[in-house]
Amino acid sequence: MTRKNTPAAQDSYRSSIALAERTMHFGDMSAIGIFIASNGRLAESEVALGHRAEAVRSALQALQALPSSQLTPPQRLLLPRAYAVVGRTYVRLAESNMRLPEDRAQARSWLQKTLEAWRAVQGQSTFGEAHRREMQSIEDQLAKL
């Protein structure tokens, strides 16, 4: 078991999620980013520990960080990251002993949605090299599926 998959690490992820929840509803972009990333790490840890349902629940919770419509330009840059949490969770599940027949298709669907969301924000002035690397990582993962 690696450090990121210990109960203490999971407690830290959950604490980060709870702290972020307190301010993200006021539009705090840092809190939204922490909420998305922490749910992703928690989902990854849950897969490693063999907790399928918890992993999917944590991954899907990342999507709750953003409103379902009327995203601001900064929020549009975080949307692909939320989608990627779900897609990467399904990739890990598809590679695990907990895999279900639909996991690869779910992974592909969410990663494709992620790529489309990245492409939609490429023209924003705040789209930078880090975003390009994240987009390339998604393209690479899709090519491997």
Summary of the structure (lengths in Angstrom):
residues: 145
radius of gyration: 14.9
end to end distance: 26.3
largest distance: 42.7
contacts: 452
relative contact order: 0.11
helix: 77%
strand: 0%
